[in-house]
Each structure stands twice: as C-alpha cells, then as structure tokens.
C-alpha cells in the first residue's frame, strides 16, 4: 500500500466518524507479522472498512490513483473483488468500492460504486477491448462523494438505509 492509499483511507476514516453508524478499519495483516512468519503475512483482508449504517452492513474497499484519464481495473486485486462479491451475496451485507483520483494540483474527486456496478462497468469496458474505465464512465455509473473538512461526506452512499445500487 502506498502512502497515497493510506492517506485516502484516512480521509474515509474521517468521513465514517461523521456518520451515525458504527465502523471498523480492517487491518492489513502483513504489517503486524515479521517476514519470518510467512503464513500470517499471506493473510488477505477482505476490504479496508466494515461499517453498519441504517441497519445495513457494508464492506468498503478504497482505491486511489493519480491517473487523470482512467481507472485501471487491475487496481482492485482479484482476492479483493472475490471477497466483496461473496459478501454482497448475503442479505443486508453490501460491498462498495471507493475510487479517488488525485489531480495535477492535488485536487481530489471520489466516487462510490457497489461491487456489482464495478463488475458491470468492468465487463462492459472489457467487451469494448479496454482494461480501464475513463472517469466519465465511473461518474455515470456511481455516486460522487465530496470532501467535507478532513474527510469525505459519505452519507449519500447510505442514505435512508437503502443500499446505493437501489438509488441509481
């Protein structure tokens, strides 16, 4: 994980603090174990955050990039995508991918997509022969969330307890 990714996760943490729900930052296990304990270093976290908002549980994976043109789909690793998909098959449990772009003058924009929306966009672009989605495609597929103070205002992703995909 790069410093840029950890900074994004901090902004998401700050945003979750401002919501009315409960949340937990899922640790990256590899940072807790020395290199000699390889079995533990190979453990993979299913997502970056677990939160309960309006009676619904969400797994949230955060991805940040400086690419001004597009978001490469391989930024979401296969084990992360699989974990988010498996989780979203259960009633009341939803999986979100938050994608942040950092522009030329460090201006930031962020979108939230469900894992189902992410996969649909990924498949559509793959059928068109691409391995990434332009930011305009992501803007149309997801919900843009905006900065507020030191974090992101995340309530639009959880409003009224309805999962994000039901509002799009």
PyMOL CGO cylinders between C-alpha atoms (Angstrom):
from pymol import cmd
from pymol.cgo import CYLINDER

trace = [
    CYLINDER, 0.00, 0.00, 0.00, 1.33, 3.37, -0.94, 0.3, 1, 1, 1, 1, 1, 1,
    CYLINDER, 1.33, 3.37, -0.94, 1.27, 6.47, 1.22, 0.3, 1, 1, 1, 1, 1, 1,
    CYLINDER, 1.27, 6.47, 1.22, -1.33, 7.87, -1.18, 0.3, 1, 1, 1, 1, 1, 1,
    CYLINDER, -1.33, 7.87, -1.18, -3.64, 4.92, -0.46, 0.3, 1, 1, 1, 1, 1, 1,
    CYLINDER, -3.64, 4.92, -0.46, -3.21, 5.23, 3.30, 0.3, 1, 1, 1, 1, 1, 1,
    CYLINDER, -3.21, 5.23, 3.30, -3.98, 8.94, 3.07, 0.3, 1, 1, 1, 1, 1, 1,
    CYLINDER, -3.98, 8.94, 3.07, -7.19, 8.15, 1.17, 0.3, 1, 1, 1, 1, 1, 1,
    CYLINDER, -7.19, 8.15, 1.17, -8.12, 5.58, 3.82, 0.3, 1, 1, 1, 1, 1, 1,
    CYLINDER, -8.12, 5.58, 3.82, -7.56, 8.24, 6.49, 0.3, 1, 1, 1, 1, 1, 1,
    CYLINDER, -7.56, 8.24, 6.49, -9.94, 10.59, 4.66, 0.3, 1, 1, 1, 1, 1, 1,
    CYLINDER, -9.94, 10.59, 4.66, -12.53, 7.79, 4.51, 0.3, 1, 1, 1, 1, 1, 1,
    CYLINDER, -12.53, 7.79, 4.51, -11.98, 7.11, 8.26, 0.3, 1, 1, 1, 1, 1, 1,
    CYLINDER, -11.98, 7.11, 8.26, -12.60, 10.78, 8.97, 0.3, 1, 1, 1, 1, 1, 1,
    CYLINDER, -12.60, 10.78, 8.97, -15.78, 10.63, 6.89, 0.3, 1, 1, 1, 1, 1, 1,
    CYLINDER, -15.78, 10.63, 6.89, -17.03, 7.50, 8.66, 0.3, 1, 1, 1, 1, 1, 1,
    CYLINDER, -17.03, 7.50, 8.66, -16.51, 9.23, 12.01, 0.3, 1, 1, 1, 1, 1, 1,
    CYLINDER, -16.51, 9.23, 12.01, -19.08, 11.82, 10.91, 0.3, 1, 1, 1, 1, 1, 1,
    CYLINDER, -19.08, 11.82, 10.91, -21.77, 9.25, 10.07, 0.3, 1, 1, 1, 1, 1, 1,
    CYLINDER, -21.77, 9.25, 10.07, -24.32, 7.98, 12.59, 0.3, 1, 1, 1, 1, 1, 1,
    CYLINDER, -24.32, 7.98, 12.59, -23.24, 4.36, 12.19, 0.3, 1, 1, 1, 1, 1, 1,
    CYLINDER, -23.24, 4.36, 12.19, -20.56, 2.09, 13.60, 0.3, 1, 1, 1, 1, 1, 1,
    CYLINDER, -20.56, 2.09, 13.60, -17.38, 1.35, 11.64, 0.3, 1, 1, 1, 1, 1, 1,
    CYLINDER, -17.38, 1.35, 11.64, -14.14, -0.60, 11.91, 0.3, 1, 1, 1, 1, 1, 1,
    CYLINDER, -14.14, -0.60, 11.91, -10.86, -0.28, 9.99, 0.3, 1, 1, 1, 1, 1, 1,
    CYLINDER, -10.86, -0.28, 9.99, -9.81, -3.79, 8.96, 0.3, 1, 1, 1, 1, 1, 1,
    CYLINDER, -9.81, -3.79, 8.96, -6.05, -4.03, 9.50, 0.3, 1, 1, 1, 1, 1, 1,
    CYLINDER, -6.05, -4.03, 9.50, -3.55, -5.04, 6.83, 0.3, 1, 1, 1, 1, 1, 1,
    CYLINDER, -3.55, -5.04, 6.83, -2.20, -8.19, 8.48, 0.3, 1, 1, 1, 1, 1, 1,
    CYLINDER, -2.20, -8.19, 8.48, 1.16, -8.17, 6.70, 0.3, 1, 1, 1, 1, 1, 1,
    CYLINDER, 1.16, -8.17, 6.70, 2.22, -5.13, 8.73, 0.3, 1, 1, 1, 1, 1, 1,
    CYLINDER, 2.22, -5.13, 8.73, 1.80, -7.00, 12.04, 0.3, 1, 1, 1, 1, 1, 1,
    CYLINDER, 1.80, -7.00, 12.04, 3.96, -10.02, 11.37, 0.3, 1, 1, 1, 1, 1, 1,
    CYLINDER, 3.96, -10.02, 11.37, 7.69, -10.27, 10.65, 0.3, 1, 1, 1, 1, 1, 1,
    CYLINDER, 7.69, -10.27, 10.65, 8.79, -11.69, 7.31, 0.3, 1, 1, 1, 1, 1, 1,
    CYLINDER, 8.79, -11.69, 7.31, 9.72, -14.99, 9.01, 0.3, 1, 1, 1, 1, 1, 1,
    CYLINDER, 9.72, -14.99, 9.01, 6.04, -15.72, 9.73, 0.3, 1, 1, 1, 1, 1, 1,
    CYLINDER, 6.04, -15.72, 9.73, 5.00, -16.11, 6.09, 0.3, 1, 1, 1, 1, 1, 1,
    CYLINDER, 5.00, -16.11, 6.09, 1.68, -17.93, 6.70, 0.3, 1, 1, 1, 1, 1, 1,
    CYLINDER, 1.68, -17.93, 6.70, 0.40, -14.91, 8.61, 0.3, 1, 1, 1, 1, 1, 1,
    CYLINDER, 0.40, -14.91, 8.61, 1.84, -12.40, 6.16, 0.3, 1, 1, 1, 1, 1, 1,
    CYLINDER, 1.84, -12.40, 6.16, -0.13, -14.09, 3.38, 0.3, 1, 1, 1, 1, 1, 1,
    CYLINDER, -0.13, -14.09, 3.38, -3.49, -13.44, 5.07, 0.3, 1, 1, 1, 1, 1, 1,
    CYLINDER, -3.49, -13.44, 5.07, -5.53, -11.04, 2.98, 0.3, 1, 1, 1, 1, 1, 1,
    CYLINDER, -5.53, -11.04, 2.98, -8.07, -8.60, 4.38, 0.3, 1, 1, 1, 1, 1, 1,
    CYLINDER, -8.07, -8.60, 4.38, -11.42, -8.72, 2.52, 0.3, 1, 1, 1, 1, 1, 1,
    CYLINDER, -11.42, -8.72, 2.52, -11.70, -4.91, 2.45, 0.3, 1, 1, 1, 1, 1, 1,
    CYLINDER, -11.70, -4.91, 2.45, -10.44, -1.76, 4.15, 0.3, 1, 1, 1, 1, 1, 1,
    CYLINDER, -10.44, -1.76, 4.15, -13.52, -1.00, 6.27, 0.3, 1, 1, 1, 1, 1, 1,
    CYLINDER, -13.52, -1.00, 6.27, -16.56, -2.66, 7.77, 0.3, 1, 1, 1, 1, 1, 1,
    CYLINDER, -16.56, -2.66, 7.77, -19.43, -0.35, 8.70, 0.3, 1, 1, 1, 1, 1, 1,
    CYLINDER, -19.43, -0.35, 8.70, -23.05, -0.58, 9.80, 0.3, 1, 1, 1, 1, 1, 1,
    CYLINDER, -23.05, -0.58, 9.80, -25.27, 2.23, 8.57, 0.3, 1, 1, 1, 1, 1, 1,
    CYLINDER, -25.27, 2.23, 8.57, -29.07, 2.37, 8.99, 0.3, 1, 1, 1, 1, 1, 1,
    CYLINDER, -29.07, 2.37, 8.99, -29.26, -1.35, 9.75, 0.3, 1, 1, 1, 1, 1, 1,
    CYLINDER, -29.26, -1.35, 9.75, -27.20, -2.42, 6.73, 0.3, 1, 1, 1, 1, 1, 1,
    CYLINDER, -27.20, -2.42, 6.73, -23.64, -3.71, 6.83, 0.3, 1, 1, 1, 1, 1, 1,
    CYLINDER, -23.64, -3.71, 6.83, -21.08, -2.58, 4.26, 0.3, 1, 1, 1, 1, 1, 1,
    CYLINDER, -21.08, -2.58, 4.26, -17.60, -3.70, 3.29, 0.3, 1, 1, 1, 1, 1, 1,
    CYLINDER, -17.60, -3.70, 3.29, -15.66, -0.80, 1.75, 0.3, 1, 1, 1, 1, 1, 1,
    CYLINDER, -15.66, -0.80, 1.75, -12.52, -1.09, -0.36, 0.3, 1, 1, 1, 1, 1, 1,
    CYLINDER, -12.52, -1.09, -0.36, -10.63, 2.14, -1.10, 0.3, 1, 1, 1, 1, 1, 1,
    CYLINDER, -10.63, 2.14, -1.10, -8.54, 2.71, -4.24, 0.3, 1, 1, 1, 1, 1, 1,
    CYLINDER, -8.54, 2.71, -4.24, -6.63, 5.84, -5.12, 0.3, 1, 1, 1, 1, 1, 1,
    CYLINDER, -6.63, 5.84, -5.12, -4.80, 6.80, -8.30, 0.3, 1, 1, 1, 1, 1, 1,
    CYLINDER, -4.80, 6.80, -8.30, -3.14, 9.77, -9.95, 0.3, 1, 1, 1, 1, 1, 1,
    CYLINDER, -3.14, 9.77, -9.95, -4.21, 8.65, -13.41, 0.3, 1, 1, 1, 1, 1, 1,
    CYLINDER, -4.21, 8.65, -13.41, -6.10, 11.62, -14.85, 0.3, 1, 1, 1, 1, 1, 1,
    CYLINDER, -6.10, 11.62, -14.85, -7.56, 9.68, -17.77, 0.3, 1, 1, 1, 1, 1, 1,
    CYLINDER, -7.56, 9.68, -17.77, -8.88, 6.41, -16.37, 0.3, 1, 1, 1, 1, 1, 1,
    CYLINDER, -8.88, 6.41, -16.37, -9.08, 3.91, -13.54, 0.3, 1, 1, 1, 1, 1, 1,
    CYLINDER, -9.08, 3.91, -13.54, -7.28, 0.62, -14.29, 0.3, 1, 1, 1, 1, 1, 1,
    CYLINDER, -7.28, 0.62, -14.29, -9.46, -2.31, -13.20, 0.3, 1, 1, 1, 1, 1, 1,
    CYLINDER, -9.46, -2.31, -13.20, -6.47, -4.32, -12.01, 0.3, 1, 1, 1, 1, 1, 1,
    CYLINDER, -6.47, -4.32, -12.01, -6.08, -1.85, -9.12, 0.3, 1, 1, 1, 1, 1, 1,
    CYLINDER, -6.08, -1.85, -9.12, -8.77, -3.94, -7.40, 0.3, 1, 1, 1, 1, 1, 1,
    CYLINDER, -8.77, -3.94, -7.40, -6.95, -7.21, -6.80, 0.3, 1, 1, 1, 1, 1, 1,
    CYLINDER, -6.95, -7.21, -6.80, -8.72, -10.48, -7.60, 0.3, 1, 1, 1, 1, 1, 1,
    CYLINDER, -8.72, -10.48, -7.60, -8.93, -11.61, -3.95, 0.3, 1, 1, 1, 1, 1, 1,
    CYLINDER, -8.93, -11.61, -3.95, -10.49, -8.26, -3.03, 0.3, 1, 1, 1, 1, 1, 1,
    CYLINDER, -10.49, -8.26, -3.03, -13.03, -8.45, -5.82, 0.3, 1, 1, 1, 1, 1, 1,
    CYLINDER, -13.03, -8.45, -5.82, -13.92, -12.04, -4.89, 0.3, 1, 1, 1, 1, 1, 1,
    CYLINDER, -13.92, -12.04, -4.89, -14.29, -11.17, -1.18, 0.3, 1, 1, 1, 1, 1, 1,
    CYLINDER, -14.29, -11.17, -1.18, -16.55, -8.23, -1.96, 0.3, 1, 1, 1, 1, 1, 1,
    CYLINDER, -16.55, -8.23, -1.96, -18.67, -10.36, -4.31, 0.3, 1, 1, 1, 1, 1, 1,
    CYLINDER, -18.67, -10.36, -4.31, -19.04, -13.19, -1.80, 0.3, 1, 1, 1, 1, 1, 1,
    CYLINDER, -19.04, -13.19, -1.80, -20.04, -10.76, 0.93, 0.3, 1, 1, 1, 1, 1, 1,
    CYLINDER, -20.04, -10.76, 0.93, -22.64, -8.99, -1.21, 0.3, 1, 1, 1, 1, 1, 1,
    CYLINDER, -22.64, -8.99, -1.21, -24.48, -12.28, -1.81, 0.3, 1, 1, 1, 1, 1, 1,
    CYLINDER, -24.48, -12.28, -1.81, -25.77, -12.16, 1.79, 0.3, 1, 1, 1, 1, 1, 1,
    CYLINDER, -25.77, -12.16, 1.79, -28.91, -10.24, 2.73, 0.3, 1, 1, 1, 1, 1, 1,
    CYLINDER, -28.91, -10.24, 2.73, -28.16, -6.96, 4.46, 0.3, 1, 1, 1, 1, 1, 1,
    CYLINDER, -28.16, -6.96, 4.46, -24.45, -7.03, 3.53, 0.3, 1, 1, 1, 1, 1, 1,
    CYLINDER, -24.45, -7.03, 3.53, -23.26, -4.73, 0.75, 0.3, 1, 1, 1, 1, 1, 1,
    CYLINDER, -23.26, -4.73, 0.75, -19.86, -4.15, -0.83, 0.3, 1, 1, 1, 1, 1, 1,
    CYLINDER, -19.86, -4.15, -0.83, -18.61, -0.78, -2.04, 0.3, 1, 1, 1, 1, 1, 1,
    CYLINDER, -18.61, -0.78, -2.04, -15.56, 0.28, -4.00, 0.3, 1, 1, 1, 1, 1, 1,
    CYLINDER, -15.56, 0.28, -4.00, -14.48, 3.88, -3.42, 0.3, 1, 1, 1, 1, 1, 1,
    CYLINDER, -14.48, 3.88, -3.42, -12.26, 5.29, -6.15, 0.3, 1, 1, 1, 1, 1, 1,
    CYLINDER, -12.26, 5.29, -6.15, -10.30, 8.50, -5.73, 0.3, 1, 1, 1, 1, 1, 1,
    CYLINDER, -10.30, 8.50, -5.73, -8.44, 10.47, -8.37, 0.3, 1, 1, 1, 1, 1, 1,
    CYLINDER, -8.44, 10.47, -8.37, -5.79, 12.98, -7.36, 0.3, 1, 1, 1, 1, 1, 1,
    CYLINDER, -5.79, 12.98, -7.36, -5.38, 15.68, -9.98, 0.3, 1, 1, 1, 1, 1, 1,
    CYLINDER, -5.38, 15.68, -9.98, -2.49, 17.90, -11.05, 0.3, 1, 1, 1, 1, 1, 1,
    CYLINDER, -2.49, 17.90, -11.05, -2.79, 20.39, -8.21, 0.3, 1, 1, 1, 1, 1, 1,
    CYLINDER, -2.79, 20.39, -8.21, -3.71, 17.71, -5.64, 0.3, 1, 1, 1, 1, 1, 1,
    CYLINDER, -3.71, 17.71, -5.64, -7.43, 18.31, -6.16, 0.3, 1, 1, 1, 1, 1, 1,
    CYLINDER, -7.43, 18.31, -6.16, -9.35, 15.14, -5.28, 0.3, 1, 1, 1, 1, 1, 1,
    CYLINDER, -9.35, 15.14, -5.28, -12.55, 13.59, -6.55, 0.3, 1, 1, 1, 1, 1, 1,
    CYLINDER, -12.55, 13.59, -6.55, -14.10, 10.37, -5.31, 0.3, 1, 1, 1, 1, 1, 1,
    CYLINDER, -14.10, 10.37, -5.31, -16.87, 8.01, -6.45, 0.3, 1, 1, 1, 1, 1, 1,
    CYLINDER, -16.87, 8.01, -6.45, -18.58, 5.08, -4.79, 0.3, 1, 1, 1, 1, 1, 1,
    CYLINDER, -18.58, 5.08, -4.79, -19.79, 2.04, -6.71, 0.3, 1, 1, 1, 1, 1, 1,
    CYLINDER, -19.79, 2.04, -6.71, -21.23, -1.22, -5.49, 0.3, 1, 1, 1, 1, 1, 1,
    CYLINDER, -21.23, -1.22, -5.49, -19.18, -4.27, -6.42, 0.3, 1, 1, 1, 1, 1, 1,
    CYLINDER, -19.18, -4.27, -6.42, -21.98, -5.21, -8.84, 0.3, 1, 1, 1, 1, 1, 1,
    CYLINDER, -21.98, -5.21, -8.84, -21.74, -1.82, -10.56, 0.3, 1, 1, 1, 1, 1, 1,
    CYLINDER, -21.74, -1.82, -10.56, -17.96, -2.12, -10.65, 0.3, 1, 1, 1, 1, 1, 1,
    CYLINDER, -17.96, -2.12, -10.65, -18.18, -5.56, -12.27, 0.3, 1, 1, 1, 1, 1, 1,
    CYLINDER, -18.18, -5.56, -12.27, -20.79, -4.46, -14.80, 0.3, 1, 1, 1, 1, 1, 1,
    CYLINDER, -20.79, -4.46, -14.80, -18.62, -1.49, -15.80, 0.3, 1, 1, 1, 1, 1, 1,
    CYLINDER, -18.62, -1.49, -15.80, -15.53, -3.71, -15.95, 0.3, 1, 1, 1, 1, 1, 1,
    CYLINDER, -15.53, -3.71, -15.95, -17.32, -6.25, -18.19, 0.3, 1, 1, 1, 1, 1, 1,
    CYLINDER, -17.32, -6.25, -18.19, -18.72, -3.54, -20.47, 0.3, 1, 1, 1, 1, 1, 1,
    CYLINDER, -18.72, -3.54, -20.47, -15.28, -1.98, -20.95, 0.3, 1, 1, 1, 1, 1, 1,
    CYLINDER, -15.28, -1.98, -20.95, -13.68, -5.42, -21.41, 0.3, 1, 1, 1, 1, 1, 1,
    CYLINDER, -13.68, -5.42, -21.41, -16.21, -6.18, -24.15, 0.3, 1, 1, 1, 1, 1, 1,
    CYLINDER, -16.21, -6.18, -24.15, -15.13, -2.91, -25.78, 0.3, 1, 1, 1, 1, 1, 1,
    CYLINDER, -15.13, -2.91, -25.78, -11.49, -4.01, -25.56, 0.3, 1, 1, 1, 1, 1, 1,
    CYLINDER, -11.49, -4.01, -25.56, -10.34, -1.88, -22.61, 0.3, 1, 1, 1, 1, 1, 1,
    CYLINDER, -10.34, -1.88, -22.61, -8.70, -2.70, -19.26, 0.3, 1, 1, 1, 1, 1, 1,
    CYLINDER, -8.70, -2.70, -19.26, -9.75, 0.53, -17.59, 0.3, 1, 1, 1, 1, 1, 1,
    CYLINDER, -9.75, 0.53, -17.59, -12.68, 2.93, -17.33, 0.3, 1, 1, 1, 1, 1, 1,
    CYLINDER, -12.68, 2.93, -17.33, -12.49, 6.62, -18.08, 0.3, 1, 1, 1, 1, 1, 1,
    CYLINDER, -12.49, 6.62, -18.08, -13.50, 8.82, -15.20, 0.3, 1, 1, 1, 1, 1, 1,
    CYLINDER, -13.50, 8.82, -15.20, -16.61, 9.89, -17.11, 0.3, 1, 1, 1, 1, 1, 1,
    CYLINDER, -16.61, 9.89, -17.11, -17.79, 6.27, -17.19, 0.3, 1, 1, 1, 1, 1, 1,
    CYLINDER, -17.79, 6.27, -17.19, -17.23, 5.98, -13.44, 0.3, 1, 1, 1, 1, 1, 1,
    CYLINDER, -17.23, 5.98, -13.44, -19.05, 9.28, -12.86, 0.3, 1, 1, 1, 1, 1, 1,
    CYLINDER, -19.05, 9.28, -12.86, -22.10, 7.96, -14.73, 0.3, 1, 1, 1, 1, 1, 1,
    CYLINDER, -22.10, 7.96, -14.73, -22.01, 4.53, -13.03, 0.3, 1, 1, 1, 1, 1, 1,
    CYLINDER, -22.01, 4.53, -13.03, -21.53, 5.57, -9.40, 0.3, 1, 1, 1, 1, 1, 1,
    CYLINDER, -21.53, 5.57, -9.40, -22.19, 8.28, -6.86, 0.3, 1, 1, 1, 1, 1, 1,
    CYLINDER, -22.19, 8.28, -6.86, -19.71, 11.12, -6.48, 0.3, 1, 1, 1, 1, 1, 1,
    CYLINDER, -19.71, 11.12, -6.48, -18.89, 11.88, -2.87, 0.3, 1, 1, 1, 1, 1, 1,
    CYLINDER, -18.89, 11.88, -2.87, -17.40, 15.18, -1.83, 0.3, 1, 1, 1, 1, 1, 1,
    CYLINDER, -17.40, 15.18, -1.83, -14.82, 16.36, 0.68, 0.3, 1, 1, 1, 1, 1, 1,
    CYLINDER, -14.82, 16.36, 0.68, -16.03, 17.82, 3.95, 0.3, 1, 1, 1, 1, 1, 1,
    CYLINDER, -16.03, 17.82, 3.95, -13.42, 19.00, 6.38, 0.3, 1, 1, 1, 1, 1, 1,
    CYLINDER, -13.42, 19.00, 6.38, -10.65, 16.40, 6.65, 0.3, 1, 1, 1, 1, 1, 1,
    CYLINDER, -10.65, 16.40, 6.65, -12.72, 13.59, 5.21, 0.3, 1, 1, 1, 1, 1, 1,
    CYLINDER, -12.72, 13.59, 5.21, -15.34, 12.62, 2.65, 0.3, 1, 1, 1, 1, 1, 1,
    CYLINDER, -15.34, 12.62, 2.65, -19.05, 13.14, 3.20, 0.3, 1, 1, 1, 1, 1, 1,
    CYLINDER, -19.05, 13.14, 3.20, -20.19, 9.51, 2.90, 0.3, 1, 1, 1, 1, 1, 1,
    CYLINDER, -20.19, 9.51, 2.90, -23.88, 9.75, 3.84, 0.3, 1, 1, 1, 1, 1, 1,
    CYLINDER, -23.88, 9.75, 3.84, -25.07, 9.75, 0.19, 0.3, 1, 1, 1, 1, 1, 1,
    CYLINDER, -25.07, 9.75, 0.19, -23.82, 6.15, 0.00, 0.3, 1, 1, 1, 1, 1, 1,
    CYLINDER, -23.82, 6.15, 0.00, -26.02, 5.07, 2.91, 0.3, 1, 1, 1, 1, 1, 1,
    CYLINDER, -26.02, 5.07, 2.91, -28.99, 7.45, 2.96, 0.3, 1, 1, 1, 1, 1, 1,
    CYLINDER, -28.99, 7.45, 2.96, -32.24, 6.11, 4.45, 0.3, 1, 1, 1, 1, 1, 1,
    CYLINDER, -32.24, 6.11, 4.45, -30.76, 2.66, 4.87, 0.3, 1, 1, 1, 1, 1, 1,
    CYLINDER, -30.76, 2.66, 4.87, -31.21, 1.87, 1.20, 0.3, 1, 1, 1, 1, 1, 1,
    CYLINDER, -31.21, 1.87, 1.20, -28.15, 0.39, -0.45, 0.3, 1, 1, 1, 1, 1, 1,
    CYLINDER, -28.15, 0.39, -0.45, -26.54, 2.64, -3.02, 0.3, 1, 1, 1, 1, 1, 1,
    CYLINDER, -26.54, 2.64, -3.02, -27.48, 0.44, -6.00, 0.3, 1, 1, 1, 1, 1, 1,
    CYLINDER, -27.48, 0.44, -6.00, -31.21, 0.86, -5.29, 0.3, 1, 1, 1, 1, 1, 1,
    CYLINDER, -31.21, 0.86, -5.29, -30.95, 4.60, -5.92, 0.3, 1, 1, 1, 1, 1, 1,
    CYLINDER, -30.95, 4.60, -5.92, -29.15, 4.53, -9.26, 0.3, 1, 1, 1, 1, 1, 1,
]
cmd.load_cgo(trace, "trace")
